[in-house]
Structure formats: C-alpha cells, structure tokens
Amino acid sequence: MAFGLYITHPQVRIDPNVPVPQWGLSEIGRARAEQSARSGWARQLGRIVSSGEVKAIETAEILAAASGVTIEIAHDTHENDRSATGFLPPPEFEKAADWFFAHPQESFKGWERAVDAQARIISAVHRLLAGHDPETPVAFVGHGGVGTLLKCHFAGKPVARDRDQPPGGGNLFCFGLADRAVSCDWTPIENWEGTRA
C-alpha cells in the first residue's frame, strides 16, 4: 500500500555567519541520510518533494539517488520564518521554540506565527497531493517546526512542543494518502522499517 512520509533533514553544519536556509548537512547528518537511503522504503519512493533550503535539498537528493526519481522543489514548504532574530545559539533557540509552540497565535520577536506557518504547510501539502497518484509512495523533505505543525493537523491535535520531533532532526512520520491519518509517530530515518502490508 502506498504511503506518505514527512521527513526532517538530519544534523546540519551550524555556521552563525551563514543564513540558516543555506546551511548544509554535517558529516553526521549526511551519513544518516545515506544510511536511510539504503532502506527498502527509500527505494519505494515514487515522488520526493523538498523545501528550497539547502539542508532539505541535500537530504532529498540522497534519497532520490536510491529511488531514481528527480526531486521537486516546493518553496512554500520552508521552515517557519525566523529571520527576524537571525541566528540564536542552541540554548536560546530551544527557549524560543518552546515559546513558538506555546503561543501559536503570537509572533516571537517577529517570527512567523505558528498558526500562519501551519496554514502554509497544510495548504502546500494538500496542493501537492491533489493530483498525486494515491498508489505512489511520496516523501516530503523539510523541517522539524513545520513538520510538527503538519503532524498536529493530520492527527487532529492542538499545536504543542511535546509533539515536536526528537532532538537532532532526521526523523519521519508516516501518513495515509487516502485519509491523511498519521500511522507512525516521529521515528529516526535510519530506524524506520516501512509500512506493513
């Protein structure tokens, strides 16, 4: 049975002097993506859609090499816009992310609001699936923030940080293409064993 995946990019090279959307995968992140590309589920993918951010594109291209498809770029699937604050050191970023999820109707120091980022990713995914063959497995490769917002929507749950992916990135959740129901919670990409027939 065909499945849909939302995949978050794994670890990145953090560089305060480079805009966040231009960060690429770290050696660890690349190795994890390559390990997941050797799995059976990666070879089943008939369509891979990536956000336009470098780290997502690099992850998508590694998976696409396993399945032989050409990736599509959907620019409206980018991470929540945090450009207003620029780079935040990890401890400060975690506090900001806690606030972002706890106050979805409000903006953290100029960040895109969670409700707006959620509406954007939901609209983008529904648009991309509108003409999609439901028998073809598809993966959306993107980011933890908007991925969590999408997962909350598909699961019919309110926005909350405790529904966020585990630290480090490189996780996925699976959903049905017919009903959009979430069929597995966040799982490390190299550990997921695929769907059971």
C-alpha positions as CSV (number, residue, x, y, z in Angstrom):
1,M,0.0,0.0,0.0
2,A,1.3,3.4,-0.9
3,F,2.3,5.7,1.9
4,G,3.2,9.4,2.6
5,L,6.2,10.5,4.6
6,Y,7.2,13.7,6.1
7,I,11.0,13.6,6.6
8,T,13.0,16.2,8.5
9,H,16.6,16.9,7.5
10,P,19.2,15.4,9.9
11,Q,22.1,17.3,11.6
12,V,23.5,20.4,9.9
13,R,26.7,22.4,9.9
14,I,25.8,25.3,12.2
15,D,27.5,28.5,11.0
16,P,26.4,31.8,12.6
17,N,27.9,33.6,9.6
18,V,25.7,31.8,7.0
19,P,21.9,32.4,6.7
20,V,20.1,29.4,8.2
21,P,18.3,28.4,4.9
22,Q,21.8,28.0,3.4
23,W,23.1,25.6,6.0
24,G,24.1,22.2,4.6
25,L,24.2,18.7,6.2
26,S,27.0,17.9,8.6
27,E,29.0,14.7,8.2
28,I,26.8,13.0,10.7
29,G,23.6,14.2,9.0
30,R,24.9,13.1,5.6
31,A,25.8,9.7,7.0
32,R,22.4,9.2,8.5
33,A,20.7,10.2,5.2
34,E,22.8,7.8,3.3
35,Q,22.0,5.0,5.8
36,S,18.3,5.6,5.4
37,A,18.7,5.7,1.6
38,R,19.8,2.0,1.8
39,S,16.5,1.0,3.3
40,G,13.7,-0.7,1.4
41,W,11.2,2.1,1.9
42,A,13.6,4.7,0.3
43,R,13.7,2.6,-2.9
44,Q,9.9,2.5,-3.0
45,L,9.5,6.3,-3.2
46,G,8.0,7.4,-6.5
47,R,8.0,11.1,-5.7
48,I,10.1,13.3,-3.4
49,V,9.2,16.9,-2.7
50,S,11.8,19.1,-0.9
51,S,11.7,22.6,0.6
52,G,14.1,25.0,-1.1
53,E,16.5,25.1,1.9
54,V,19.9,23.6,1.2
55,K,19.8,21.0,4.1
56,A,16.4,19.7,2.9
57,I,17.6,19.5,-0.7
58,E,20.7,17.6,0.2
59,T,18.6,15.1,2.2
60,A,16.1,14.7,-0.6
61,E,18.9,14.2,-3.3
62,I,20.4,11.4,-1.2
63,L,17.0,9.7,-1.0
64,A,16.3,10.3,-4.7
65,A,19.5,8.6,-5.7
66,A,18.2,5.4,-4.1
67,S,14.8,5.5,-5.8
68,G,15.8,7.0,-9.1
69,V,13.4,9.9,-9.0
70,T,14.1,13.6,-9.6
71,I,13.3,15.8,-6.7
72,E,10.7,18.6,-6.9
73,I,11.2,21.9,-5.0
74,A,8.2,23.4,-3.3
75,H,9.3,26.8,-1.9
76,D,6.2,27.3,0.3
77,T,7.2,24.2,2.4
78,H,10.1,26.1,4.1
79,E,10.7,26.2,7.8
80,N,8.9,28.8,9.9
81,D,10.4,32.2,9.1
82,R,12.8,33.1,11.9
83,S,14.8,35.7,10.0
84,A,13.7,38.5,12.4
85,T,16.0,37.3,15.1
86,G,18.8,35.9,13.0
87,F,21.0,33.1,14.4
88,L,20.2,32.1,18.0
89,P,22.6,29.9,20.0
90,P,21.1,26.5,20.7
91,P,20.0,27.2,24.3
92,E,18.3,30.4,23.3
93,F,16.8,28.8,20.2
94,E,15.2,26.0,22.3
95,K,13.6,28.6,24.6
96,A,12.3,30.5,21.5
97,A,10.9,27.3,20.0
98,D,9.2,26.5,23.3
99,W,7.5,29.9,23.2
100,F,6.7,29.5,19.5
101,F,4.7,26.3,20.1
102,A,3.1,27.5,23.3
103,H,1.8,30.7,21.7
104,P,0.7,29.7,18.2
105,Q,-1.4,32.9,17.7
106,E,1.5,35.2,18.5
107,S,4.9,36.1,17.0
108,F,8.1,35.5,18.8
109,K,10.1,38.7,18.2
110,G,9.0,38.9,14.6
111,W,9.0,35.2,13.7
112,E,6.3,33.8,11.5
113,R,3.4,32.8,13.8
114,A,2.8,29.0,14.3
115,V,-0.8,29.4,13.0
116,D,0.5,31.0,9.8
117,A,3.3,28.5,9.3
118,Q,0.8,25.7,9.9
119,A,-1.7,27.1,7.4
120,R,1.1,27.5,4.8
121,I,2.4,23.9,5.1
122,I,-1.1,22.4,5.2
123,S,-2.0,24.3,2.0
124,A,1.2,23.3,0.3
125,V,0.9,19.6,1.1
126,H,-2.8,19.5,0.1
127,R,-1.9,21.2,-3.2
128,L,0.9,18.8,-3.9
129,L,-1.2,15.8,-3.1
130,A,-4.3,17.0,-5.1
131,G,-3.2,15.4,-8.3
132,H,-0.9,12.8,-6.8
133,D,-1.4,9.1,-7.7
134,P,-2.5,7.5,-4.4
135,E,-0.7,4.3,-5.4
136,T,2.7,6.1,-5.5
137,P,4.7,6.5,-2.2
138,V,5.7,10.1,-1.7
139,A,8.0,11.9,0.7
140,F,8.1,15.5,1.7
141,V,11.5,16.5,2.9
142,G,11.6,19.6,5.1
143,H,12.0,20.8,8.7
144,G,11.0,20.0,12.2
145,G,8.9,23.0,13.0
146,V,6.5,23.0,10.1
147,G,6.6,19.2,10.1
148,T,5.3,19.2,13.7
149,L,2.6,21.7,12.7
150,L,1.6,19.4,9.8
151,K,1.6,16.3,12.1
152,C,-0.6,18.1,14.6
153,H,-3.1,18.9,11.9
154,F,-3.2,15.4,10.4
155,A,-3.6,13.9,13.9
156,G,-6.3,16.4,14.9
157,K,-4.3,17.6,17.8
158,P,-3.5,21.2,19.1
159,V,-0.1,22.7,18.4
160,A,2.3,21.7,21.2
161,R,6.0,21.4,21.7
162,D,5.7,17.9,23.1
163,R,4.5,16.7,19.6
164,D,7.8,18.0,18.2
165,Q,10.4,15.6,16.8
166,P,13.3,14.3,19.0
167,P,16.5,16.4,19.1
168,G,18.9,16.2,16.2
169,G,16.4,16.1,13.3
170,G,16.4,13.3,10.8
171,N,13.1,11.9,11.8
172,L,9.9,11.0,9.9
173,F,6.2,10.3,10.4
174,C,4.1,8.3,8.1
175,F,0.5,9.1,7.0
176,G,-2.1,7.5,4.8
177,L,-2.5,9.0,1.3
178,A,-6.3,8.4,1.3
179,D,-7.2,9.6,4.8
180,R,-4.1,11.7,5.8
181,A,-4.2,9.7,9.1
182,V,-0.8,9.6,11.0
183,S,0.2,5.9,11.1
184,C,3.5,6.2,12.9
185,D,5.0,8.8,15.3
186,W,8.4,10.5,14.8
187,T,10.9,7.8,14.1
188,P,14.6,8.2,13.2
189,I,15.0,7.9,9.4
190,E,17.6,5.1,9.7
191,N,15.4,3.1,12.1
192,W,12.0,3.1,10.2
193,E,11.2,-0.3,8.7
194,G,8.5,0.8,6.4
195,T,4.8,0.0,6.3
196,R,3.4,-3.4,6.9
197,A,1.2,-4.7,4.1
